[in-house]
């Protein structure tokens, strides 16, 4: 039976034609994506990342094209500016660099960095970067948008839009959102990431430390007038004060001779390029450190500047504007700054404020000394975090056998070297650093905090509870707030109202925030930071978003007698990166330590800069000494997804602007009372363990901005997920007793007869076996490893035995440490996950070299010896 016709012959032919057309235009989408990702062509890579940026930032492609088309060739960086652009371009097409295993770093594909690849648009990146030295994002976005509109209209012969009408100009309104995105991207991936900077030379900065700048409208008009192609070859700018933002832009974008004259003296002169143009800035006075140049009552005419050009031998004035000091401009620098510079950008303080600032620095110095002098002890109760106990009754070391907080820090903070207080007497001891309130005096506040435990930490009651707890426990801080209250003129202080919490605008609020901000900088310094971010979130001590974590650092000590690595890391990373992070699920329970998810933060990435805990690399020695620190990582964090990565697609890159990396607990195994593969101690010999171990890492996205690092170890037929924090946690639990004591007998008289007595009580494991079976369920046995030859095997073994009683033996006698372990009280053994004796070679290899080559590390008399 014939099927009914679905259409005429011409219609069927049309369908066939369309089908052929669709087939001809079809593509293999997955193959196309792979070709783009693996392409060695830098232009294709740049285009791919550029489109990714458009999607993540939600920037309209047509609006971006409209903005950039008007910005082309409006200006060009000079030779100094091109050197900056060259530094920004470095690494754009490079493969990831090894920093700290398992992490590598790779340069980001931000729009600000890709703009420098276009010679007609690179001036945008250099201009915005220079503006960030003195201004914030709001100022820069307005100035850049207005500058592009102003110069473009003049170049096209259009009548420039009046400055008062910019806010209603359609072109301006269309370009502003795009410029804001570009401005933000440049700060995040260039300015804050320490890639490159455009600083004002010290000779010019010393003319006026406070800084005088043109406001956004005058700056736009001045640059537009100077960029006029009909401008004369010689220009003189006269001003009473040094013009910071204008001078900085000229230094990196004006091609010709630029000269600065102060009071008739030539203090700076530079020539960029071979052009015959010349600009001379004549400054009337040097402000000096104690100048009153920032006084708001200064006459307007004294802040004016004039621009004049020489045409046919005659000087003609072509623009008159005014400058403002930085404190009154309403726009603060967002460039990275030196640590402890909490007074940067402030106006010249009065005599009373100078006294308060001196008192602030002294209190901060005393607190830093006290923190460094705390005596730390192991904390066996800590389950999943690095926690140390603090004995507040005994501070300092009476002998060399005690460990101080300064020993845990990566380095000694520079605040201890600052002359911010009176010199220490010869008989000074760490006990003299700070006098803590007695526990009896803290009972009332402790009960109050206990009643507020269920409230959100951002409520006024919770904030007041934290602030009151801190300043009532530290008398020096309480005295400072009392002095600030006497000098403050806010109504709360005048009427002695005692309003809580401390309010912005009050000098008590400023003093409290400044002390804790300086203390936060000292913690970041001790962790390894060389500068502080200039982000708006972290810049002002009056705002002090890092204060929250600093408060918890102090409260952990005075309330719980504990030092928690996680809290210190949050303080240091927020100061260095410019973005505060606190474990959102760490609602401190009764023990004050453990978060809800039992996970530790080991790395944080913000833009093109990241910090990583120093002990996550299991192929290196893990020690409690210097463990309170981080490794700064320029670029985006990534991990390799192939054994031998050859291109960027072989790496998993964190493309998030802000990302937090945590760890998962070690993978549990099915506990069996009778181990499946362990042998007796006769299997143990002097030879090293011969098993090879491979380690790779996986970044598993969990929730918004949070990733979990899964470290996978493999040896033989066993594969196990290991917590890279476990070895460091074990050091915090028992950093004194993990190493076995020296045997009392001579080596030639080893108690070999005792070996037969230990056979029934000891089980021996090769590395392959312990990777699959530790921790076992047999608590009545001693579980002993083979002699491990690398730090990688050693750290994994320590991590797997983290819940037990562990002794590390580096001698050729295993019988003595085994006997001491087996004589422990049975109650103590039942409370642990077993007894573990880890035999390790005195010559341990670093790295993950599978060929057997590597660096051998041993210790002799406390001196580290390296052998090839």
Secondary structure, 3 states (H helix, E strand, C coil): CCCCCCCCHHHHHHHHHHHHHHHHHCCCHHHHHHHHHHCCCHHHHHHHHHHHHHHHHCCCHHHHHHHHHHHCCCCCCCHHHHHHHHHHHCCCCCCCEEEECCEEEECCCCHHHHHHHCCCCHHHHHHHHHHCCCCCHHHHHHHHHHHHHHHHHHHCCCCCCCHHHHHHCHHHHHHHHHHHHHHHHHHHHHHCCCCCCCCCCHHHHCCCCCCEEECHHHHHHHHHHHCCCCCCCEEEEEECCCEHHHHHHHHHHCCEEEEEEECCEEEEEEEECCCCCEEEEEECCCCCCCCCCCCCCCCHHHHEEEEEEEECCEEEEEEEEEEEEHHHHCCCCCCCECCCCCCCCCCCCCHHHHHHHHHHHHHHHHHHHHHHHCEEECCCCCCCCCEEEECCCCCCCCCCCCEEHHHHECCCCHHHHCCCCCCCCCCCCHHHCCCECCHHHHHHHHHHHHHCCCCCCCCHHHHHHHHHHHHHHEHHHHHHHHHHHHHCCCHHHHCCCCCCCCCCCCHHHHHHHHHHHHHHHHHHHHHCCCCECCCHHHHCCCCCCCHHHHHHHHHHHHHHCEEEHHHHHHHHHHHHHCCCCCCCCCCCCCCCCCCCCCCCEEEEEECCEEEEECCCCCCCCCCCCCCECEEEEECEEEEECCCCCCCHHHEEECCCCEEEEEECCCCCCCCCCCCCCCECHHHCCCCCCCCCCEEEEEEEEEECCEEEEEEEEEECCEEEEECCCHHHHHHHHCCCCCECCCCCCCHHHCCCHHHHHHHHHEEEECHHHHHHHCCCCCCCCEEEECCEEEHHHHHHHHHHCCCCEEEEECCCCCHHHHHHHHCCCHHHHHCCCCEEEEEEEEEEECCCCCCCCCCEEEEECCEEEEEC
